[in-house]
Amino acid sequence: MSGDPGAHPVRPAVNDPSQPRRTAISKRAGAFDSSGIRKAFDLAARLEDPINLAIGQPDFPMPQAARTAAREAVDAGRNGYTQTQGIPELRARLEERARAETGQPGRKLCVTSGSSGALVLVLMALVDPGDEVILFEPAFVMYRPLVEFLGGRCVIVDTSPTFRIDVDAVAAAITPRTRAILLNTPSNPTGFVAPADTVRDLARLAERAGVTLVSDELYRSFCYDEPFHSPAAHSDRVVVIDGFSKSHAMTGWRVGWVHGPAEVVDACTMLQQYTFVCAPQVGQWAAIAALDAPMDVPLAECRRKRDRLMAGLAEHYRFVKPGGAFYLYPEAPGGSGRRFAEIAAEREKLIVVPGSVFGGADTHFRIAYTVTDRTLDRGIEALRRLAGAV
Ligand SMILES: Cc1ncc(COP(=O)(O)O)c(C=O)c1O
């Protein structure tokens, strides 16, 4: 990932007869390279019976009631556009919950096209060219490109190797150009859950500095060792992003949301009108049913798999215990996550994601453990063999 939108060398010549005909693409599109993750998925598609620990989505099924609601919505002809901000039944329930949890009756909410849609809209609403956004690395793959698509500049606060956020380092990174801090707890890719005091201190720091703290809470229901803490409980300025993709295994239905101060959510709603239009209607009806589905059993299963993986690798790899999400982020034997991922695929047909995909460091690799027990056990065996051999 080059990360510098200005780094795209020269636009291809379009009218040079000696060259194959090509359409010139924007510097924005040319500046990014998705080869890290794509390589992992291409490999998985080519290998026969791979051990695929690269896919960041739940392996439990979408709740039965939500599937039924989706079918009923289709049959009832609920297949058109919805209001920009979401169907009132869903929006009201989510908004009520957000207001109750934060104790902030003024909080507004907009249903979005996945939480990715919410991220796009929030950043569009906040970031002008030249503005700075503070990111914690390792970071979810979309953050940097989204900021840079808008002409923003990412200011990185490195959290390796403990993945703890040093709030003083964040304070030192704030400049007059800082518009937002992008927090993700529990984290993709590390599984790290920010403790209550960090979350509180970040919320207070952002409020004092007049910077918007954007809290990506997509994995909040996957907290295994202590309850989830949202910075929104400490400041009515915090903007929260969430969705049904991971919590209810609905990644393909594209339903997420953003809640926060009215001016930010109103801006997001306006921007959605001119971009995504709305979240898919059928997914929204499914989401209403999903809200009432008990998810304790699949979540307990995720915790069990985490514990099984940690126990299987504890003597062979160095890693920070992940308190949440469904990822483990060990140090790569040999020091390079990229090299390790290649060797794992060649020798063991094991697919993992190198840490270089999540930021500037290539020291780790990501394991997604939402797979069957058989795949997990095959993965553990392969990883044990690799630990001694690389
Ligand atoms: C931290 C984080 N945020 C946002 C997303 C986007 O998810 P979706 O658009 O499916 O809601 C993901 C997906 O992997 C993620 O890991």
PDBQT file of the ligand as one rigid body, heavy atoms in Angstrom, charges set to zero:
ROOT
HETATM    1  C1  LIG A 401     -13.175  -3.073  12.095  1.00  0.00    +0.000 C 
HETATM    2  C2  LIG A 401     -14.125  -3.205  10.956  1.00  0.00    +0.000 A 
HETATM    3  N1  LIG A 401     -14.905  -2.168  10.643  1.00  0.00    +0.000 NA
HETATM    4  C3  LIG A 401     -15.766  -2.218   9.610  1.00  0.00    +0.000 A 
HETATM    5  C4  LIG A 401     -15.858  -3.350   8.827  1.00  0.00    +0.000 A 
HETATM    6  C5  LIG A 401     -16.836  -3.367   7.676  1.00  0.00    +0.000 C 
HETATM    7  O1  LIG A 401     -17.862  -4.299   7.887  1.00  0.00    +0.000 OA
HETATM    8  P1  LIG A 401     -19.290  -4.203   7.168  1.00  0.00    +0.000 P 
HETATM    9  O2  LIG A 401     -19.214  -3.201   6.112  1.00  0.00    +0.000 OA
HETATM   10  O3  LIG A 401     -19.553  -5.593   6.678  1.00  0.00    +0.000 OA
HETATM   11  O4  LIG A 401     -20.276  -3.814   8.249  1.00  0.00    +0.000 OA
HETATM   12  C6  LIG A 401     -15.071  -4.468   9.110  1.00  0.00    +0.000 A 
HETATM   13  C7  LIG A 401     -15.135  -5.683   8.279  1.00  0.00    +0.000 C 
HETATM   14  O5  LIG A 401     -14.337  -6.580   8.351  1.00  0.00    +0.000 OA
HETATM   15  C8  LIG A 401     -14.173  -4.396  10.214  1.00  0.00    +0.000 A 
HETATM   16  O6  LIG A 401     -13.394  -5.429  10.536  1.00  0.00    +0.000 OA
ENDROOT
TORSDOF 0
